[in-house]
Amino acid sequence: MKPDCQAHVVSRLHHNRNT
């Protein structure tokens, strides 16, 4: 798993939680 992929998932999760 590349760090870029993780960053994208984390960013999406963070946004989802913030929504």
N, C-alpha and C positions, 0 to 999 in steps of 0.2 A: 504493500500500500504506500503510495507516494504521499508526501506531506501536503502536496497541493490538493489531493483528493480529500484528505482529512480536513484541511482548512475550509474547503467548500462545504463539507458536511457540517462542520462546527458552525460556520457562518449561517447556514440554513437553519440549523437547530436553534441557534441563538435568536434568529429573527422570528422563528415560529413561536418560541417561548415568549418573546417580547410582544408579539401580536396579541 
